[in-house]
Amino acid sequence: MPTNPPYPLAALNPGLLDPAASGWPPATVELLLGANLPALSFLVLADRLAALYALVFPDRPDWLDGETVDWTADEQVAAAVERFLRRVSRLFPVHDEIWDLDLETIEWRLQEIPIAPLGYDLWYDEWQDFKEPAPYLLHMCHSRQDEEGQPRRSEFARLYPQHRTPRSLAPQQLVDSLRQMAAEQSLPKPLDALPDLIEMLEESCGNFWLDVGELSLAEGGGYPVWSAEEVAWLAAEWRRAEPIMDRVQRLLDWQNETPEQIGRKLTAVRDALLAAQERKDHDEPTDATVTVAANAAAPP
């Protein structure tokens, strides 16, 4: 269901229905509308699709020219919208398939951008549906204390008896150490994506595509509306997110076919976290070291 009002008829963009105003060749309109004039609702969709092609792909009018659609057939209308969305998916992730041929569903795709964010929804209960090591890290962070932050009998220890870590180990505090290890190549691929995955689980990447999940998006007010500014921002965010997501996906897919492979993956992740913790403890000055350094810097 759309989260914004339907596209107002009184504010139709000049477009496919008015060749002189739209700038598109008259032949385009003839191809799209055909000999039989469709119902008004389909004409509105045709005009809206033409406006979005001009908005998102101003340098490719040939794409719209190639749309020889029977605008009286639901299937062809949906297919035309799907083709447009597949082209948008080259800029950033969107849901580009239309399963329900209901006119309102098709119209929604042209009013709000059907983005497909890739972040984790932490309040989603079925963590076991995620690929390892995401559930391992989530349970390590959240299953060893109660809602008041007090230690409790560890669900983490029950689920991962062969891959336990000290209770004090907090993955979110090891991101910098893991990145240093990756830069020094002491954290081999695909484990070099471990700090990125930890930040995704903490929703702290600083990137829309990586910090927001599908459920969070729906709960938070819905999808953005089509605009040149929104499209440009989403595309820029995706250019930053894509190489990170590629690294994370390689880690998730690695050693993931059998329980034995997953066990080896978790062993490698645990060992990397323990090494990062040791590095962090070694690099951080103790209170005594800080005191000595402060005294040494004080004027006589």
Phi, psi and omega per residue, in radians:
M1 nan 2.441 3.116
P2 -1.204 2.585 3.085
T3 -1.739 0.015 3.081
N4 -2.169 2.800 -3.133
P5 -1.048 2.618 3.085
P6 -0.987 2.712 -3.109
Y7 -1.035 2.106 -3.019
P8 -1.236 2.305 -3.133
L9 -1.107 -0.550 -3.091
A10 -1.287 -0.187 -3.064
A11 -2.111 0.550 -3.133
L12 -1.055 2.366 3.068
N13 -1.222 2.414 2.995
P14 -1.015 2.284 -3.064
G15 -2.916 -2.253 -2.950
L16 -1.063 -0.441 -3.106
L17 -1.510 -0.161 -3.122
D18 -2.322 1.526 -3.049
P19 -0.990 -0.653 -3.105
A20 -1.155 -0.693 -3.128
A21 -1.344 -0.578 -3.025
S22 -1.431 -0.477 -3.053
G23 1.509 -0.124 3.101
W24 -1.374 2.613 3.126
P25 -1.041 2.451 3.120
P26 -0.973 -0.529 -3.130
A27 -1.058 -0.544 3.137
T28 -1.061 -0.776 -3.115
V29 -1.132 -0.713 -3.125
E30 -1.119 -0.688 3.135
L31 -1.157 -0.720 -3.058
L32 -1.271 -0.734 -3.029
L33 -1.530 -0.494 3.125
G34 1.221 -2.957 -3.042
A35 -1.379 -0.557 -3.086
N36 -1.683 2.171 -3.121
L37 -1.240 2.106 -3.116
P38 -1.271 3.029 3.060
A39 -1.098 2.740 -3.078
L40 -1.008 -0.676 -3.118
S41 -1.060 -0.660 3.117
F42 -1.295 -0.574 3.072
L43 -1.118 -0.666 3.091
V44 -1.087 -0.755 3.113
L45 -1.106 -0.722 3.124
A46 -1.068 -0.778 3.126
D47 -1.131 -0.723 -3.127
R48 -1.144 -0.727 3.119
L49 -1.099 -0.719 3.095
A50 -1.085 -0.724 3.129
A51 -1.100 -0.689 -3.130
L52 -1.234 -0.646 3.044
Y53 -1.032 -0.764 3.127
A54 -1.151 -0.584 -3.117
L55 -1.288 -0.837 -3.009
V56 -1.547 -0.636 -3.075
F57 -2.205 1.123 -3.073
P58 -1.124 -0.355 -3.123
D59 -1.615 0.038 -3.101
R60 -2.213 1.039 3.076
P61 -1.111 -0.340 3.138
D62 -1.130 -0.472 3.116
W63 -1.122 -0.732 3.103
L64 -1.243 -0.635 3.121
D65 -1.028 -0.507 -3.107
G66 -1.414 -0.050 -3.103
E67 -1.507 1.580 3.064
T68 -1.661 1.509 -2.967
V69 -1.928 2.427 2.954
D70 -1.491 1.776 -3.032
W71 -1.347 0.222 2.984
T72 -1.810 -0.030 -3.082
A73 -1.933 2.074 -3.118
D74 -0.965 -0.756 -3.074
E75 -1.090 -0.718 -3.126
Q76 -1.251 -0.622 3.087
V77 -1.108 -0.813 3.125
A78 -1.078 -0.710 3.136
A79 -1.116 -0.656 3.109
A80 -1.137 -0.714 3.110
V81 -1.172 -0.697 3.098
E82 -1.074 -0.706 3.112
R83 -1.083 -0.722 3.098
F84 -1.082 -0.789 -3.104
L85 -1.186 -0.594 3.071
R86 -1.109 -0.601 3.071
R87 -1.217 -0.659 3.081
V88 -1.113 -0.601 -3.096
S89 -1.128 -0.231 3.020
R90 -1.302 -0.312 3.125
L91 -1.623 -0.693 3.126
F92 -2.917 2.831 -3.046
P93 -1.197 2.272 3.035
V94 -2.433 2.787 2.975
H95 -1.374 1.927 -2.998
D96 -1.883 0.208 3.066
E97 -2.004 2.473 3.110
I98 -1.984 1.900 -3.106
W99 -1.519 -0.529 -3.104
D100 -1.831 2.091 -3.105
L101 -1.439 0.184 3.075
D102 -1.044 2.392 -3.063
L103 -1.039 -0.651 -3.132
E104 -1.141 -0.662 3.105
T105 -1.132 -0.747 3.118
I106 -1.124 -0.755 -3.136
E107 -1.084 -0.678 -3.124
W108 -1.019 -0.657 -3.140
R109 -1.073 -0.429 -3.107
L110 -1.700 -0.074 3.101
Q111 -1.809 -0.730 3.124
E112 -2.085 2.544 -3.107
I113 -1.348 2.045 -3.089
P114 -1.382 1.099 -3.069
I115 -1.135 2.706 -3.134
A116 -2.176 1.389 -3.134
P117 -1.124 2.710 -2.980
L118 -1.978 0.103 -3.114
G119 -1.278 2.983 3.137
Y120 -1.626 2.446 2.992
D121 -1.667 1.769 -2.996
L122 -1.164 -0.465 -3.133
W123 -1.471 0.031 3.025
Y124 -1.257 2.157 -2.968
D125 -1.267 -0.493 -2.995
E126 -1.514 1.145 3.141
W127 -1.065 -0.466 -3.113
Q128 -1.165 -0.255 3.083
D129 -1.278 -0.357 3.133
F130 -1.350 2.682 3.061
K131 -1.333 2.514 3.041
E132 -1.191 2.582 0.190
P133 -1.670 0.364 -3.134
A134 -1.050 -0.854 3.114
P135 -1.089 -0.662 3.113
Y136 -1.009 -0.828 -3.130
L137 -1.204 -0.676 -3.141
L138 -1.125 -0.799 3.123
H139 -1.164 -0.613 3.098
M140 -1.074 -0.643 -3.097
C141 -1.453 -0.585 -2.902
H142 -2.117 -0.165 -3.051
S143 -1.850 0.238 -3.114
R144 -2.000 0.159 3.068
Q145 -2.629 2.762 -3.117
D146 -1.518 -3.050 -3.089
E147 -1.124 -0.358 3.110
E148 -1.572 0.056 -3.140
G149 1.438 0.164 -3.128
Q150 -1.608 2.539 3.115
P151 -1.013 2.562 3.088
R152 -2.483 2.971 3.083
R153 -1.013 2.192 -2.853
S154 -1.413 2.055 2.957
E155 -1.138 -0.579 3.105
F156 -1.026 -0.809 -3.132
A157 -1.114 -0.610 3.131
R158 -1.206 -0.694 -3.078
L159 -1.385 -0.535 -3.052
Y160 -2.257 1.078 -3.075
P161 -1.115 -0.458 -3.112
Q162 -1.598 -0.043 -3.051
H163 -2.361 0.702 -3.129
R164 -1.293 2.725 3.097
T165 -2.345 2.825 3.071
P166 -0.980 2.483 -3.119
R167 -1.022 -0.499 -3.098
S168 -1.328 -0.230 -3.106
L169 -1.275 2.130 -3.136
A170 -2.113 1.881 -3.068
P171 -0.936 -0.653 -3.092
Q172 -1.145 -0.314 3.112
Q173 -1.569 -0.024 -3.062
L174 -1.910 0.116 -3.058
V175 -1.037 -0.832 -3.111
D176 -1.108 -0.748 3.131
S177 -1.110 -0.705 3.108
L178 -1.142 -0.663 3.117
R179 -1.159 -0.687 3.082
Q180 -1.096 -0.731 3.105
M181 -1.099 -0.707 3.116
A182 -1.136 -0.717 -3.140
A183 -1.125 -0.563 3.130
E184 -1.542 0.033 3.133
Q185 1.101 0.383 2.995
S186 -1.553 -0.059 3.025
L187 -2.087 1.665 -2.992
P188 -1.245 2.820 3.032
K189 -1.183 2.532 0.000
P190 -1.566 0.171 3.138
L191 -1.165 -0.245 3.113
D192 -1.132 -0.241 3.094
A193 -1.501 -0.035 -3.091
L194 -1.014 -0.796 3.111
P195 -1.115 -0.568 3.097
D196 -1.163 -0.752 3.133
L197 -1.121 -0.726 3.122
I198 -1.051 -0.751 3.131
E199 -1.168 -0.622 3.064
M200 -1.084 -0.757 -3.140
L201 -1.172 -0.467 3.106
E202 -1.585 -0.041 -3.099
E203 0.966 0.766 -3.061
S204 -2.217 0.402 3.120
C205 -1.260 -0.410 -3.045
G206 1.325 0.430 -3.134
N207 -2.392 2.284 -3.067
F208 -0.966 -0.833 -3.028
W209 -1.133 -0.497 -3.062
L210 -1.691 -0.378 -3.053
D211 -1.716 -0.238 -3.052
V212 -2.024 2.306 3.067
G213 -1.746 2.945 -3.126
E214 -1.036 -0.801 -3.099
L215 -1.186 -0.691 3.113
S216 -1.107 -0.689 3.115
L217 -1.075 -0.810 -3.130
A218 -1.119 -0.686 -3.136
E219 -1.284 -0.420 -3.026
G220 -1.591 0.169 3.068
G221 2.157 -0.075 3.032
G222 1.670 -2.879 -2.949
Y223 -1.602 2.662 3.120
P224 -1.271 2.702 3.093
V225 -1.500 2.734 3.135
W226 -1.174 2.226 2.988
S227 -2.763 2.752 -3.134
A228 -1.085 -0.684 -3.121
E229 -1.159 -0.752 -3.128
E230 -1.131 -0.760 3.139
V231 -1.090 -0.767 -3.132
A232 -1.117 -0.724 -3.132
W233 -1.168 -0.778 3.134
L234 -1.094 -0.689 3.125
A235 -1.154 -0.709 3.123
A236 -1.149 -0.732 3.089
E237 -1.083 -0.684 -3.132
W238 -1.214 -0.603 3.098
R239 -1.069 -0.591 3.075
R240 -1.342 -0.624 -3.035
A241 -1.402 -0.545 -2.981
E242 -1.017 -0.846 3.129
P243 -1.130 -0.547 3.085
I244 -1.177 -0.799 -3.126
M245 -1.116 -0.627 3.099
D246 -1.083 -0.755 3.114
R247 -1.102 -0.806 -3.125
V248 -1.090 -0.727 -3.128
Q249 -1.119 -0.635 3.090
R250 -1.090 -0.694 3.102
L251 -1.143 -0.764 -3.124
L252 -1.128 -0.643 -3.101
D253 -1.417 -0.357 -3.074
W254 -1.199 2.369 3.079
Q255 0.819 0.950 -3.012
N256 -2.208 0.259 -3.027
E257 -1.575 -0.628 -3.051
T258 -2.294 2.811 3.074
P259 -0.996 -0.618 3.138
E260 -1.149 -0.750 3.106
Q261 -1.119 -0.749 3.135
I262 -1.094 -0.672 3.088
G263 -1.062 -0.734 3.109
R264 -1.151 -0.653 3.087
K265 -1.078 -0.813 -3.118
L266 -1.136 -0.600 3.069
T267 -1.094 -0.751 3.134
A268 -1.143 -0.693 3.125
V269 -1.163 -0.791 3.116
R270 -1.039 -0.791 -3.122
D271 -1.111 -0.643 3.106
A272 -1.145 -0.716 3.127
L273 -1.153 -0.731 3.122
L274 -1.128 -0.684 3.095
A275 -1.149 -0.688 3.112
A276 -1.164 -0.662 3.093
Q277 -1.115 -0.753 3.112
E278 -1.086 -0.727 3.115
R279 -1.111 -0.782 -3.138
K280 -1.077 -0.785 3.138
D281 -1.097 -0.626 -3.130
H282 -1.256 -0.668 -3.070
D283 -1.353 -0.511 -3.097
E284 -1.352 2.256 3.113
P285 -1.228 2.525 3.034
T286 -1.319 2.955 3.109
D287 -1.028 -0.664 -3.132
A288 -1.133 -0.713 3.136
T289 -1.108 -0.728 3.121
V290 -1.087 -0.757 -3.132
T291 -1.094 -0.788 3.125
V292 -1.075 -0.752 -3.141
A293 -1.116 -0.705 -3.141
A294 -1.156 -0.716 3.135
N295 -1.166 -0.651 -3.138
A296 -1.161 -0.543 -3.112
A297 -1.486 -0.220 -3.093
A298 -1.278 2.543 3.123
P299 -1.172 2.588 -3.141
P300 -1.153 nan nan
